[in-house]
């Protein structure tokens, strides 16, 4: 059973924009922190952005000012708006969520490819 459904990846030219979405299945229940990681070929998976609420967000230095993470709690969905994309943003992007204590668990999405190329 797919717990996190991602969408929005694709091919875009440098300077372009993409918006990723990730919806958590109702079977997961309530979620705590939601975020996005990415992994480029030959590199370790790294945190891109995470959000607990509007006042608690975290971004990788490499994406600050270009990417914006947001969430819709009513839909258990997290978004990543990516602007001014660069070739070095090319990677597989993974959605990640934590459920709150006392039944804390983490879930990963299947990954969506983002390719930035002319």
C-alpha positions as CSV (number, residue, x, y, z in Angstrom):
1,X,0.0,0.0,0.0
2,X,1.4,3.4,-1.0
3,X,1.5,5.6,2.0
4,X,2.9,8.8,0.4
5,X,1.9,9.8,-3.2
6,X,4.2,12.2,-4.9
7,X,3.7,14.2,-8.1
8,X,5.1,17.1,-9.9
9,X,8.6,16.1,-11.0
10,X,9.8,16.4,-14.6
11,X,12.2,18.1,-17.0
12,X,12.7,21.8,-16.8
13,X,15.2,24.3,-18.2
14,X,17.6,26.2,-15.9
15,X,15.8,29.2,-14.4
16,X,12.4,27.4,-14.6
17,X,10.0,26.3,-11.8
18,X,8.4,23.1,-10.7
19,X,6.0,22.3,-7.8
20,X,6.2,19.0,-6.1
21,X,3.2,17.6,-4.1
22,X,3.1,14.8,-1.6
23,X,-0.2,13.5,-0.1
24,X,-0.1,11.2,2.9
25,X,-2.6,8.4,2.9
26,X,-5.4,8.5,5.5
27,X,-4.1,5.2,6.9
28,X,-1.0,7.1,8.2
29,X,-3.2,9.2,10.5
30,X,-1.9,12.5,11.8
31,X,1.5,13.7,10.7
32,X,4.1,15.8,12.4
33,X,7.1,17.1,10.4
34,X,6.8,16.8,6.7
35,X,9.7,17.3,4.3
36,X,11.6,16.7,1.1
37,X,14.9,15.1,0.6
38,X,16.8,14.6,-2.6
39,X,19.5,12.2,-3.9
40,X,21.6,12.9,-7.0
41,X,23.6,10.1,-8.7
42,X,26.7,9.2,-6.7
43,X,25.7,11.4,-3.8
44,X,24.1,10.8,-0.4
45,X,20.5,11.7,0.2
46,X,20.2,15.2,1.7
47,X,17.5,17.2,3.3
48,X,16.0,19.9,1.1
49,X,13.3,21.4,3.3
50,X,11.1,20.5,6.2
51,X,8.1,22.0,7.8
52,X,6.3,21.5,11.1
53,X,4.2,24.6,10.8
54,X,4.4,28.1,9.2
55,X,6.8,29.2,12.0
56,X,9.0,26.2,11.9
57,X,10.6,25.5,8.6
58,X,14.1,24.4,7.7
59,X,15.9,24.7,4.3
60,X,19.2,23.5,3.0
61,X,21.5,26.5,2.3
62,X,21.7,25.6,-1.3
63,X,18.0,26.2,-1.8
64,X,17.3,29.1,0.5
65,X,15.6,31.9,-1.4
66,X,14.6,29.7,-4.3
67,X,12.5,26.9,-2.8
68,X,9.4,27.2,-0.5
69,X,7.9,24.4,1.5
70,X,4.3,24.6,2.6
71,X,1.6,22.2,3.8
72,X,-2.2,21.8,3.8
73,X,-3.1,20.0,7.0
74,X,-6.6,19.4,6.0
75,X,-5.3,17.4,3.0
76,X,-2.2,15.9,4.8
77,X,-0.2,17.3,1.9
78,X,3.1,18.9,1.6
79,X,4.3,21.0,-1.3
80,X,7.7,22.2,-2.5
81,X,7.7,25.2,-4.9
82,X,11.0,25.3,-6.7
83,X,12.0,28.4,-8.5
84,X,15.2,29.5,-10.3
85,X,16.1,25.9,-10.8
86,X,19.7,25.0,-11.5
87,X,21.3,21.9,-13.1
88,X,22.7,21.0,-9.7
89,X,19.1,20.6,-8.4
90,X,18.8,17.6,-10.6
91,X,18.0,14.6,-8.4
92,X,15.3,12.2,-7.3
93,X,13.2,14.0,-4.7
94,X,11.7,12.0,-1.8
95,X,8.8,13.0,0.4
96,X,9.3,12.2,4.1
97,X,7.0,12.5,7.1
98,X,7.0,11.7,10.8
99,X,4.0,10.8,12.8
100,X,3.8,12.3,16.2
101,X,4.6,10.6,19.6
102,X,3.7,8.2,21.1
103,X,3.4,6.3,17.8
104,X,6.3,8.0,16.1
105,X,7.2,6.5,12.7
106,X,8.7,7.8,9.5
107,X,7.5,7.2,6.0
108,X,9.2,7.8,2.7
109,X,7.7,8.4,-0.7
110,X,8.7,6.5,-3.8
111,X,10.6,9.4,-5.3
112,X,10.1,11.7,-8.2
113,X,12.7,12.7,-10.7
114,X,13.6,16.4,-11.2
115,X,15.9,17.1,-14.1
116,X,17.1,20.6,-14.8
117,X,18.7,20.8,-18.2
118,X,18.8,23.0,-21.3
